Amino acid sequence: MKMKLICTSFGIAVILVGWGMTWANQNAKINANRDNIQMLSATVKNVSSQATEADKAIVRMETKIEFILQGIDEIKAEIKAR
């Protein structure tokens, strides 16, 4: 009877230790994933900001090109008029 109680207690202890190790491992993975998600989120924000700045720069360049083309058209019209 005493041996059965010892074996049962030992079995329960092994199960609890195994469960604790599994829980700790899963908790560590969750925290690592959380860190990765935060880093990726910061990277996405940075890239998004850069894309916005690039879009603004493209619009500025397009505006300048349009202004230059208008100037060229005006010069061509003036030359034709002479």
C-alpha positions in Angstrom: 0.0 0.0 0.0 2.8 2.3 0.9 4.7 1.6 -2.3 1.5 2.3 -4.3 1.2 5.7 -2.6 4.9 6.5 -3.3 4.6 5.5 -7.0 1.4 7.5 -7.4 2.9 10.6 -5.7 6.0 10.2 -7.9 3.9 9.9 -11.0 1.9 13.0 -10.1 5.1 14.9 -9.4 6.6 13.9 -12.8 3.4 15.0 -14.6 3.4 18.3 -12.8 7.0 18.9 -13.6 6.5 18.0 -17.2 3.5 20.3 -17.4 5.5 23.1 -15.8 8.3 22.7 -18.2 5.9 22.7 -21.2 4.1 25.8 -19.8 7.5 27.6 -19.3 8.6 26.7 -22.8 5.4 27.9 -24.4 5.5 31.1 -22.3 9.1 31.7 -23.5 8.0 31.1 -27.2 5.1 33.5 -26.7 7.4 36.2 -25.3 9.9 35.7 -28.1 7.1 35.9 -30.7 5.9 39.1 -29.0 9.3 40.6 -29.3 9.6 39.6 -32.9 6.1 41.1 -33.6 7.2 44.4 -32.0 10.4 44.5 -34.0 8.5 43.8 -37.2 5.9 46.4 -36.4 8.6 49.0 -35.9 10.2 48.0 -39.2 6.8 48.2 -41.0 6.2 51.7 -39.6 9.7 52.8 -40.7 9.3 51.4 -44.2 5.8 52.9 -44.4 7.2 56.3 -43.4 9.9 56.0 -46.0 7.4 55.0 -48.7 5.4 58.1 -47.8 8.4 60.3 -48.0 9.4 58.7 -51.4 5.8 59.3 -52.7 6.1 63.0 -51.7 9.5 63.3 -53.4 8.1 61.7 -56.6 5.2 64.2 -56.6 7.6 67.1 -56.1 9.8 65.8 -59.0 6.7 65.4 -61.2 5.6 68.9 -60.4 9.1 70.2 -61.3 9.2 68.3 -64.5 5.7 69.6 -65.5 6.9 73.1 -64.8 10.0 72.6 -66.9 7.9 71.2 -69.8 5.6 74.2 -69.6 8.6 76.4 -69.8 9.9 74.5 -72.9 6.5 74.7 -74.5 6.5 78.5 -73.9 10.0 78.8 -75.4 8.9 76.8 -78.5 5.8 78.9 -78.9 7.9 82.1 -78.7 10.4 80.7 -81.2 7.6 79.8 -83.6 6.1 83.3 -83.2 9.4 84.9 -84.3 
